[in-house]
Amino acid sequence: MALKKQTIRGLNKITLNGGPTTKEELITLSESWSENEELVVRKILQQGGKCKIGTDVIAVIRPDKTYSLVR
């Protein structure tokens, strides 16, 4: 099962091998991944970080949530 557009949303920055990528490119790549590889990428998309799938390095930078104790 490949990734869907809904899975890839609300992200600041996604890079593939050090360069910017698009949702469509990730979806196309995900069609050839195993279930375990897809689970790893889904987890990285949720929490941010880096992972290597085959020869591709995927890095995700999540937007920082700003919390304030002052009203």
C-alpha angles and dihedrals in degrees: 000000000000128000118269130220090251090061092058107056142115094029127143099205136001119181130188115201091343096308132094117269139192133234091248092054092052092047091052092049092047092062090075097044125106120241092259093051091049091051090052092051092047089053092049090049090054100046106018129239138106135295137173119225111184104312095336123097114205119195124185126191112196120210111258116245112224115219122190131188091198119084 
